[in-house]
Amino acid sequence: MSDSNRLPVSHPLRPDLAHVAELVPPGSRVLDLGCGPGTLLRHLIDDRGCSGTGVEHDPDMLLAAISTGVPVLDLDLDADLGEFSDRSYDMVILSRTLQTVQRPSDVLAQMARISDRLVVSMPNFGLWRHRLRLLSGHMPQSRELPFAWYDTPNLHHATLVDLEHYFAGLGLEVEQRVPLTEAGRRLRTDRGANLVAGAAIYLLRPVGR
């Protein structure tokens, strides 16, 4: 088979990304920031009739995303989001990436400028397992936070309570919260999520829109 006829490479969708995809209305114009290998965007295009663009700065992930056939740009989330016009997308997604950027407030402000709907997911530092690790004198490690403290890409840690106060301070209203288990499955109940959720997905909108 020639390169021109080769089908895009597909990858299985992680459980947490499946929940992100459920928040995206069919046919939406989607901007996926920190898109990694392009798995989510490929799924949204193929299964939900969406159009969109991925943004990735890691060279290996950028090549992986290109191999899936999705449109992807090599941009720095902290510096280059001004390239996108106001309200140019129906939804902007930032999955498991907010904790890695240098200026999260600026990134969220840019996202709110680009779209009226934001999807943001982030690990929960308040998980009971993390609290026990701290009580034992060690920094937390888990499936959601697998890195040692000296070798982590994560610059910021927050509990769900911290995160929701932060969103409110930035003028972002939580329309929906999806708390997840450490395996990325949806918790059966939202009760006590700050203690038992490994991560959470948020559907946000700027207040007043």
N, C-alpha and C positions, 0 to 999 in steps of 0.2 A: 504494500500500500504506500502511495506517495505521501509526502508530508502534507500536501494540500488537501488530501482526502482523509487524513488521520483524524479520528474523533477526539474531542477534548478529553483529557484525563479526568476521571471523576474520583472522588474520595468519599468515604462514609461520613455522614453528618454526625458530629458529636451530639450527645443528648441535650446539652445546654443550648447548642446552636439550633436544634430542632424547636426548642421553646422560643428562641429569638425569632425564628422564621414564622411561627404562628402569630406573632404580633404584627407582621407586615401584611397589609392588605394586598390582595392580588392586583397585579398591574401597576404597582407603585414604582416610582423612580427612586432608586436607593443608592446612597453613598455609604460604602462600608469602609470605615476608617480602621487601619490596622488589620487589613483583611486576611493576613496570613497567606495560606496557600489558595485562597479564593473559593474554598469549599462552600461557604454560606451563600455567596453571591451566585455561584454556579447553580445551587439548588433553587434560589429565588427566581432566577431566569428560566430554568427548565421546568420547575414544578408550580410556580405561582405567576408566571407570565410577567415578571418584573423586568425592568431595564435598570441599568445602573453602572456604577464605577467603583472599583476598589482602589484603596490607597495603601501602599506598603513601602517601607523604607529598608527593611532587611533584604540584602541581595538574594539569599537563598529562598526566602519566602516569596520574593518578587518573581523569581524564575518559576517557582512552583505555581503561582497564580497565573502567570502567562501561559503555562502548559495546560491549564484548564480551559483556555480560550476566553476568559472574561476580560473586559476592559480594565486595565489597572495602571495607576500612575505611581511613579517613584517620587514621593513627597515626604517632607518632615512634618509630622502633625503639630509640633510646637511652633513651626515657623511659616508653613506654606499654605495654611487653610484659607488665607485671603485670596487665593487663586479662584475660589468658587464664588459665584454670584449669590446675592440674597435670594432666599427661598427658591433655589434652583433644583431642589430635590424634595420629594414627598416625605422621605424619612432618612435620617442619618443614624448609623449604627456604630457603636464603639464597644466591642465585646472583649472583656478581659484585657483592656489596654489602658484605661484611665489611670491605673496605679503605676504605669510605666512612663508616662509623659512627664516632662519637667514642669510644665505650667498648666495643670488641669483646669483651672478656672478659665484661662484664655481659650483652651480647646473647647470647653463646654459653651462658652460665649459664641465662639465661631460656629459651633454646631447649631445653636439656637438661631443664628443669623441665616444659616443655609437652609434650615427646614423648620417647620412648625411641630414636627414630631421627632423625638430622639429616643433611641433605645440604648441603654447603657447597662453593662453587666460588670460585676466586680466581686472578687473574693471577700468573704466576711471574716475580718480579724477577730470578731467577737465569738466565733464558734467555740463551744465548750471545750473541745480538744485543744484549741490554741490557748485557752485560759489555763488549762492544766499544765501545759508545757511551760508557760510563764511562771506558774507557781513552783514548778520543779527547778526553775533557774535557767531555762533554755528558751531560745527564740522558737516560735511555732514553726512546724513543718507539717504538711498534709498534702492530700491530692491537689487541693486548690493552691497551696503555697508550698511547692515541692523543693524549693531552693534553700540552700544554707544561707545564713545571713550575710556571709562574705561573698556570695556568688549569685546574687539575685538581681534580676532586671527590675524588680518592684521598688519604686522610690517612695511610695506612699501606702500606708495601711489604714484601714478604717473599719469600724463596726457598721452594721446597717443603720443604727441610730445616728452615728456620726455622719454617715453618707446622706441620710435623708435631711438632717439639719443643714448640711452643706448645700444640697440641691435647693432647699427653700431660700437660703441666703443669696443664691444666685438668681432667684426669680424663676425657678423651674418647679412646676407642679407635678407630683406623682399621680399619673392616671391609673397605673397598674404596677403592682409588685409581684414578681414570680420568684419565691424563695426556692432554692434548689438544695438537694442533698449533696454530699461530697462527690457522688458519682454523676452529678449533673441532672438527676431526675427531679421532677417537681415534688415538693413536700405536700403531704396530704392536707395540711392545715397551715395557715399563715401565723397561727398563734405561737409565740415564743421564737419567732424566726431569728432574732438576733443572737439566740443561744444555740440553736440547732441547725441553722442553714450554713452550708459550706460556701454559698455564694448567692447572689440575687440578681435578677434581671429587672430593670426599671423601664417602663414606658413613660416618658416625660414630655411635657409641653411648656413653652414659655407662658407665664401668667399673663392673661389678657388676650391670648390668641385662641 
